[in-house]
Amino acid sequence: MRPLVAVIGRRATTVSGLRFTGTVAAEAMCEAVFSAGGEPLVLHGTVRHAPAELAGRLRRFDGVVLPGGGDLGPERYGQARGPETEQPDELQDDLDLAVVAAVIAQGIPTLAVCRGLQVLNVACGGTLTQHLDEGAIPHRDALHEVTAVSGSRLRGVVGADVFPVSSYHHQAVDRLGRGLRVTARSADGCVEALEHTTADVLAVQWHPEDLFATSAQDAALFADLIDRARDRKDAAA
C-alpha cells in the first residue's frame, strides 16, 4: 500500500464546472507525490475546523505536503500589509498555520513548498520580506540556481551543491523562526530552503513539482518525502 500523503487544499472562489467555491490542489503536485510512490489526498480545510480536530485528522496520514499559494497575511508576523502584498485569505492562513503546528508536534514527515516555507517560518516566530524587488536573480516565474549548505539534510537528499530550480515568489524569509536552519540560498542571499532542527520538516522556496519529471534534485525531494512517510507507516503497523 502506498503511504497516504495529505496535500493541504487551497481555497478557490471559482472552479470550472462547480457552482460554489472549491478546495483544490495542483495536479503537478499530486502527480509528483504519486510518481514518487505516495497516494496524494487533498485535505479539505473546513471553516469549522479546530486545531485539535485538525491534529487528529492529520494523524491518519503518513506524510504531508504544504503547497504554494497566495500571500500570508502580514498581521500574522506583526506587520501592516504593504502595497505589493495580496489580500490574504484568513481561513487559508488559519488552516496552514494549524497544519504546521500539528506536523511539528506529531513529527509527521512534511515537505513545505514556496508559501509553505513562509508559513513554516512565521509559525515558528519568524517574519517575511513582503516584496522582493527584481534584481540580478529573478525570483518570479523564472529559473535560477540555488546552493545547498554543505552537510545539511537538503544537500544529502538532492546530492548536489548547486542546481537549478523553478521559482515563483515575490516574498521571502526575513527573520528566521525558532528551531529552523537555512539549508540553501540563491546568489543574492535569498533563503531558498529550511529544515526544522527537531521535527521531520523540510521546506523549499522553489516549486519542485514544476520540474520533478526532468530534475533529479526535485524528484529526490518527493522520493525523500515518501521514504520518510513509509518509515512512519511501517513504524505504526
N, C-alpha and C positions, 0 to 999 in steps of 0.2 A: 504494500500500500504506500502511495506517495505521502510524504509529510504534508499536513494541511498548513497552508500559509495564508494568513489574513492580509489582504490588500486593503488598507483603510480607504473607504469610499470617499469620493469627492462629491459635494453637493452641487447640483446643477439646476438652475432655474428653468431651463428649457432643454428637452431632449427630443430628438426626432422620433415621431411616432407615439409619443406619450402626451397625454392631456395635462399632466401635472409635472411638478418638479421631480428630479430623479437623483439617485445615488449611482455614480458611475466610477469606472476605473479605466485607465489607459489600456487599450488592447496590447500595446507593445510591452507594458509592464507584466501583464498576465502571461503573455507568451514567453517572456524571458524566464519567469518563475517556472512555468510548465516545462520549457525546454531544458531547464537545469534539473528537472526531476521532481518538482513540487506540484501540489494541487492548489492553484490560487482560488481563493474565495473572497468575494468582495464583502467587507464588513460594513453594514449599514449603521450610520450614526443617528439614532433616533433623537428627536428633540426632547424626549423624556428620559434619556439615559442619565444615570448617576454614576459617579466614579466607581463605587463598589460593585455595581451591576456590570459595568464595562469590564472591570478586572476579572470578574467571573466568566464573562463571555470569552475574553481573550485566553483564559486558562485552558480552553479546549483546543487551542491551536499550538502547532509545533514551531511556528515562526511567524514573523510579522514584517510586512513592508509598509513603511510610511512614505508615501509618494510625494511628488511635487504638487504645486498648486499656486493659489494666489498669495498675496502678501499677508503675513501675520499682523494682527492689529498692534500698532506700536505701544498702546497703553499696556500691553502685556509685559513690556520691558521698560515701562516708566517714561515713555516719550510721547509727545504730541505727533499727530500724523502730518508728515511733510507733503508738499505738493506733488511729489512723484510717487507716493505710496497709494496703492489701490484701496478702495473702500473694503474693509475686512468683513468676513463672514463670521459673525460671533459664534454661531453653532459649530462651524468647522473648527474654529480656534479652540473652543471648549473640548471638542472631541479629540483633536490631535494632541493637545497638552495632556489630557487624561490618558491617552494611549501611551505617551512617553512615561508618565508616572507609573503606569501598570507594568510595562515591559521592564523597566528598571527594577521595580520592586520584586517582580516574579522571575527575573532572569530569563525572559523569553528571547530567543535569538531574533535579532532585528536588523534590517537594512533600511536606513533612512536616506531619502533621496531629495536633493535640492531644498524645497521648503521643509521637508522632513528634517534635514540637518539643522536648519534655522530654528525649527520648533524645539528640537533637542537642546540646542544651546540656550534658548530662552527658558525652557522648562528647568534647566539646571542653574538658572540665575544669571545667564549672560545677556548681552544686548546685541543689536544688529545695526549695521550701517544701512540706512533706509534707501539710499540710492548711490550706485556706483557711476561716476562719470566715465564716459568712454575714453580709454587711453590706449597704450601700446598693446594691451591684451584685451581683446573683445570678449565680453562675458555673455552677451545676449545674442542667442541664435548664431553661435559660432563654434568652430573647433579650435582648441588651443592645447598646449602641453601643460601637464602638472608634474611635480616632482614629489615622490613619496619619501617620507622621512626614513632614513636608514634604521633598521631594527624594529620598525613599527609593525603592528599586525597587518596593516594595509599592504606594506611592502612585501610581507610574506605571502599574502593572498594573491596579489597581482603579478609577482615575480619580475618586476621591472622597477628601475629607478625613475625614469622619465617616460611618459606615454601620453598620447593624445586623448582628449575627451570631448564629448558633445556638451556644450554649455548653453544654458538658457536661464539666466537670472539677472536681476538688477540690484539685489540686496545681498548682504554678506555678513559674516560674523564680525563683530566689533570686539566687545569684551568677552573673553572666554568664560563659559559656565563652569561651575564646580564639578569636579570629577571627570573632566574631559581633557583630552590632549589632542593637539593638532598633529595630523599624520600626513598631510600633503598640502602644498601651496603651489600657486601659479607664479610665474616670473615676476609679477607685480606685487607679490606678497599676499594676495588674497587667499584666505583659508579655503582649501578645497576638500579636506576630509578631516573627520574627527572620529575618535573612538572613546568609549567610556572606560574608565580605568577599572571598574569593578563589575559593571553589568555587561551583558552579551550584545552590545550595540555597536555597529559600525555605520558611519554616516559619510556620504559623499555629496559635494555641492553640484556635481555634474549629473547628467542623465544617462546612466549605464544602459537603460533599456533601449536607447536610440541605436546603439551600435553592437549590442550583445552578440549578434549573429556573425559579425566580422572582426570584432575586437577581442583578443584573448584576455585582456585585462578586465573588460566589462563582463565578459562571460564568467570569468573567475569570481567576480563578486556575487553573482547569483549561485554559482556552484558552491561557494563557501557558505552562503546562507542556508542552502538545502542540506549541506553536510552538518551544519550546526543544528538545524531543525530535526534531522534524522537522529542525531545523537540524543536530543531531548525526547523524541518519540520512543526510542529504544529504551531509554532510562525509565520511562513511565510505564513501559509494558509489563 
